[in-house]
Amino acid sequence: MFKNTHLIAALALSGLFLAGCEKPAGPAESAGKEVDKAVQGAGQQIERAGEKIQDAAKDAKK
């Protein structure tokens, strides 16, 4: 019982410790995040376009 409690406490404390040690983002990391946002936005637009094409195809079959 105590071993599990100690393990859980150690994991929780190590998680808090690692979260507190985060370094500020450098210019490359910031640029990477912007690229990720742009790619995600483009993917969402492509997905919406695909849904519209599917809807149009269903309507054409009617």
Secondary structure, 3 states (H helix, E strand, C coil): CHHHHHHHHHHHHHHHHHHHCCCCCCHHHHHHHHHHHHHHHHHHHHHHHHHHHHHHHHHHHC
